[in-house]
């Protein structure tokens, strides 16, 4: 609606009335629903015909096109991405950077663990595949939260980097709907509801709820998200159960 107001003022140099605006919105909504080609709406990452697309979230609406032959920045991508206020622009740096440079900023020991981290990191860009839940654990001061912040900035930069895991089902679904990559800080335990929701979130499950102010119209949430959590005190039994179920 804000865009329509701006366009109307640019053309007429006057303010659009509420009645005219509502009529225009209704007409545009009906045309979008019943005319022309339908497009899927994606959040940050998309995979279409074996091509991975990554939204840079910049003012020009550019995206990165990734194939088996390499990657390139596309000025006008054929993918429609969803933008939310907390999402931030991804910076574009040296195209020949070495992925191993990331370990200058992470507290990960051992070549095997480093390779596992790199594979996991790359998998987070692939929207269609289930992604194992990252679990950073260690003593206080071992850079767990810092590592998660770096991970979030690489995959899904946002003004809010670390989240608190809500106990309410609706609140968790809202977090999942608003973020492609979610990093939960200071997760000391998981109850059954939280475990079930997170497992469904990484494997492609969905949820339904009644649309506000309606009796029967439903809103369907379905996603495959990238999730990481930071644990200081680990409940080994629940962690084992949640990992196996994911």
C-alpha positions in Angstrom: 0.0 0.0 0.0 2.9 2.4 0.7 4.3 1.8 -2.7 0.9 2.6 -4.3 0.7 5.8 -2.3 4.1 6.8 -3.5 3.4 6.0 -7.2 0.1 7.9 -7.0 1.7 11.0 -5.6 4.5 10.9 -8.2 2.0 10.8 -11.0 -0.6 13.3 -9.6 1.2 15.3 -7.0 -1.7 14.8 -4.7 -2.6 12.4 -1.8 -4.6 9.3 -2.7 -7.9 8.9 -0.8 -8.6 5.9 1.4 -11.5 4.6 -0.7 -9.5 4.8 -4.0 -6.6 3.0 -2.3 -8.7 0.2 -0.9 -10.4 -0.3 -4.3 -7.0 -0.4 -6.1 -5.6 -3.0 -3.6 -8.7 -5.2 -4.0 -8.4 -5.1 -7.7 -4.7 -5.9 -7.7 -5.3 -8.7 -5.3 -7.9 -10.3 -7.5 -5.7 -10.0 -10.6 -2.8 -11.6 -8.7 -4.9 -14.5 -7.6 -6.7 -15.3 -10.8 -4.6 -13.9 -13.7 -1.1 -14.5 -14.9 1.7 -16.8 -13.8 2.0 -17.9 -10.1 5.3 -17.6 -8.3 6.5 -19.2 -5.1 7.7 -16.8 -2.4 11.1 -17.6 -0.9 13.0 -16.4 2.2 16.8 -15.7 1.7 17.5 -19.0 -0.2 15.8 -20.9 -3.0 16.5 -23.9 -5.2 14.9 -24.0 -8.7 15.8 -26.6 -11.4 19.1 -27.5 -9.6 20.1 -23.9 -9.4 20.6 -22.3 -5.9 19.6 -18.7 -5.5 20.7 -16.5 -2.6 19.1 -13.2 -1.9 21.6 -10.4 -1.1 18.8 -8.4 0.4 20.2 -5.2 -1.1 18.2 -2.2 -2.4 18.7 -3.4 -6.0 17.1 -6.8 -5.2 20.1 -8.7 -6.6 20.7 -12.4 -5.9 23.6 -14.9 -6.3 23.1 -17.7 -8.8 25.0 -20.8 -7.8 25.4 -23.8 -10.1 27.9 -26.7 -10.5 30.0 -24.4 -12.8 30.3 -21.6 -10.3 28.4 -18.5 -9.1 27.5 -15.1 -10.2 25.5 -12.0 -9.0 22.3 -11.5 -11.1 20.8 -8.0 -11.3 17.3 -9.2 -12.0 16.8 -12.7 -10.7 13.7 -14.7 -11.8 13.0 -15.5 -8.1 10.7 -13.6 -5.8 12.2 -13.3 -2.3 10.4 -12.2 0.8 11.8 -9.2 2.7 11.3 -8.6 6.4 12.3 -5.5 8.4 14.9 -7.3 10.5 16.7 -8.8 7.5 20.0 -7.1 6.6 22.0 -6.8 3.4 24.7 -9.4 2.8 28.1 -7.9 2.0 30.0 -8.8 -1.2 33.7 -9.3 -0.8 36.7 -10.8 -2.6 35.4 -13.4 -5.1 38.5 -15.5 -4.6 38.4 -15.8 -0.8 39.5 -19.1 0.8 36.8 -20.8 2.9 39.4 -22.0 5.4 39.9 -18.3 6.5 36.7 -18.7 8.5 38.7 -20.7 11.1 40.6 -17.6 12.1 37.4 -16.6 13.9 36.0 -19.9 15.1 37.1 -22.1 18.0 37.0 -25.5 16.3 39.7 -28.0 16.8 40.7 -31.0 14.6 40.7 -31.4 10.8 37.7 -33.7 10.9 35.6 -31.2 12.8 36.6 -28.4 10.4 35.6 -30.4 7.4 32.3 -31.3 9.0 31.7 -27.7 9.8 32.4 -26.7 6.2 30.0 -29.3 4.8 27.3 -28.2 7.2 27.9 -24.6 6.3 27.5 -25.2 2.6 24.3 -27.3 3.2 22.6 -24.4 4.9 22.4 -22.6 1.5 20.5 -25.5 0.0 16.8 -24.8 0.7 15.4 -28.2 -0.3 17.5 -30.5 1.9 16.9 -31.3 5.6 19.8 -29.8 7.6 21.1 -31.2 10.9 20.8 -28.9 13.9 24.1 -27.3 14.8 24.9 -27.8 18.5 27.6 -25.6 19.9 28.6 -26.6 23.5 31.5 -26.0 25.8 32.6 -24.2 28.9 31.9 -20.5 29.6 34.1 -18.3 27.4 34.7 -20.9 24.7 33.3 -18.6 22.0 30.1 -20.5 21.4 27.8 -17.5 21.0 30.5 -15.7 18.9 30.7 -18.7 16.5 26.9 -18.7 16.2 26.9 -14.9 15.4 29.4 -15.5 12.6 27.4 -18.4 11.2 24.2 -16.2 11.2 26.0 -13.3 9.5 27.3 -15.7 6.7 23.9 -17.3 6.0 21.1 -14.9 7.1 22.3 -11.5 8.3 19.7 -9.8 10.6 19.5 -7.1 13.2 18.7 -9.8 15.8 21.3 -12.4 15.6 20.7 -14.6 18.7 17.2 -15.7 19.7 15.7 -17.1 22.9 13.9 -20.3 22.4 10.2 -19.6 23.2 8.1 -22.0 25.1 4.9 -21.2 23.3 4.1 -23.0 20.0 2.8 -20.0 18.3 5.9 -17.9 19.2 8.3 -20.6 17.9 6.3 -20.8 14.6 6.6 -17.0 14.2 10.3 -17.2 14.7 10.6 -20.0 12.1 8.5 -18.1 9.6 10.5 -14.9 9.9 14.0 -16.4 9.7 15.8 -18.7 7.3 18.6 -19.4 9.7 17.8 -19.4 13.4 20.4 -19.3 16.2 19.1 -20.0 19.7 21.3 -18.9 22.6 21.6 -20.4 26.1 19.4 -23.4 25.5 19.7 -25.4 28.7 16.9 -27.9 27.9 14.2 -28.9 25.4 10.7 -29.9 26.3 8.7 -32.2 24.1 6.9 -29.4 22.2 10.1 -27.6 21.4 11.8 -30.7 20.3 8.9 -31.7 18.0 8.7 -28.2 16.4 12.5 -28.0 15.8 12.6 -31.4 14.3 9.7 -30.6 11.9 11.3 -27.3 11.1 14.6 -28.9 9.7 12.9 -31.9 8.0 10.2 -30.0 6.1 7.2 -30.3 8.4 4.3 -27.8 8.6 1.8 -26.2 10.9 -1.7 -24.8 10.4 -3.6 -22.1 12.3 -6.8 -20.2 11.8 -6.5 -16.9 10.1 -7.1 -13.9 12.4 -10.7 -12.7 12.4 -12.0 -15.6 10.3 -14.0 -18.7 11.2 -12.6 -21.3 8.7 -9.8 -19.8 6.6 -6.4 -21.3 7.5 -2.8 -20.2 7.3 -0.3 -23.0 6.4 3.3 -22.8 7.5 5.7 -25.1 5.9 9.5 -24.7 5.8 12.9 -26.3 6.0 15.0 -24.1 8.2 18.7 -24.0 9.2 18.9 -24.1 13.0 21.8 -23.8 15.5 21.8 -23.6 19.3 24.2 -22.8 22.1 24.2 -25.1 25.1 26.1 -24.5 28.3 24.5 -27.2 30.4 23.6 -30.2 28.2 20.7 -32.5 28.9 22.3 -35.5 27.2 19.1 -37.6 27.0 17.0 -34.9 25.4 19.8 -33.9 23.1 20.3 -37.5 21.9 16.5 -37.8 21.3 16.2 -34.6 19.4 19.3 -35.3 17.3 18.1 -38.7 16.3 14.6 -37.5 15.4 16.1 -34.7 13.2 
